[in-house]
Amino acid sequence: MKDRTDAPRDRGWLVGITFFILGLGTLLPWNFFMTASMYFNRRLNKVEWSNGTVVVQKEYYFNNWMTLLSQLPLLLCTLLNSFFYQRISGMVRIAGSLVFILVLFILTAILVKVPMEEDCFFSVTMATIWFINSFGAVLQGSLFGLVGLLPQRYSAVFMSGQGLAGTFAALAMLVSIASDTDLETAALGYFITPCVGTLLTLLSYLLLPRLEFAQFYLDKSRSYEVETIDELLKESGTAQNGKLNGKANGSLANGDASGEEVEVEGGSPKHNFLPLEQAEDRDRKSTVMEVFKKIWVMAFCVVFVFTVTLSVFPAVTVDVKTIYPGKWESYFISVCCFLIFNVCDWIGRTVTTLFQWPPKESRLFPVLVVSRVVFVPLLMFCNVQRRSYLPVLFSHDAAFAFIMMLFSLSSGYCVCLSMTYAPQLVASKDAETAGALMAFFLGLGLSIGAGLSFLLRLLV
């Protein structure tokens, strides 16, 4: 949606800050579980010594299952949310999801101190991941629809907040590693952090309706009414020298038309009357399929971006090993995999608030998105261990870090452009539907990428 001249000021940019926090809160669950993969793998993959060699008792493939079971409910629940969001109030969907996510995070923090057999712990953890991402899908889809009602810069701010969620999680993991406490205490502190973050997100959402700027744009009935009047003004403005359309006047004289009055000063037409059926058609929200036909290019772009990203991150990248053993080894993945990815992803998303290129009508944008597929073989040729088939072409830590920088910068930039452009391709009354649909396709890309990650990890 474009800025409205009659809109109040966003004082202190509180609405922008609020949506930044809401974006941060939507991806906290996924990022905290993903970044904590070392904790989960250490607790699940117990090792024992046999004839002087280390033998893993059981391989759980936690990273692959975590990615897959995160994205399947995200896809399913985002799809349901796209079709049923109009029947359930936003307060129930958003606030309710945040409450359930908070409860599940508290449970995860408690389990850190609870001794459990590996199979049981794996099952409970996977169930927690499933339900947290189910509620996260509803939350994300609802918020994408909500932010679509505001001017387009707020969508970029929301996406920027999502990008910072990963950086936040990576920094929290680095602090826990650097602390001198034992593994359990460090993990407990790590999982308490998203509990606080989710609570802050909930409070931010409850504050939103109290802000005048947000009230103005989120009053959907007024938004649709103003948009209809704006369209009437545009049509009536085509009449030159302030003359009324004769056909419309004739219809009025014959009693065949009814509509609303539009006052215009400065010599433009004072009245513009539309047939009743046409006036009603303007107020009707488009169907999901009608909206999809307008945004399908952006839907493809967001699917492809996340398919490429999730196919190798983190399932493949988390197994890259440093060539410098020692203390650096415990920090290597947290820094070169998670921190670099999330910082650069956030930078890529944030850059779109300054400039947006290529434009949404350009055919170059889908080409740019598809070209990211080159990062899949590049990352597979890094020093991933254990490997069975492919050679190592980029063994140095710096090579892996550089590829990760380009990989994540392009991911954040392309996905933010896709999600920002989509609501601009439809009428304001359909912006919420477009946002919810794009959230579904975002989930579809994540799910496809998660499924491919199993195959690509086996091919290394």
PyMOL commands that set and color helices and strands:
alter all, ss='L'
color gray80, all
select helices_A, chain A and resi 11-35+37-44+62-84+90-111+118-147+152-178+183-210+212-218+220-236+240-242+246-253+276-283+288-312+317-319+328-351+364-380+397-424+428-459
alter helices_A, ss='H'
color red, helices_A
select strands_A, chain A and resi 47-50+53-56
alter strands_A, ss='S'
color yellow, strands_A
deselect
rebuild
show_as cartoon
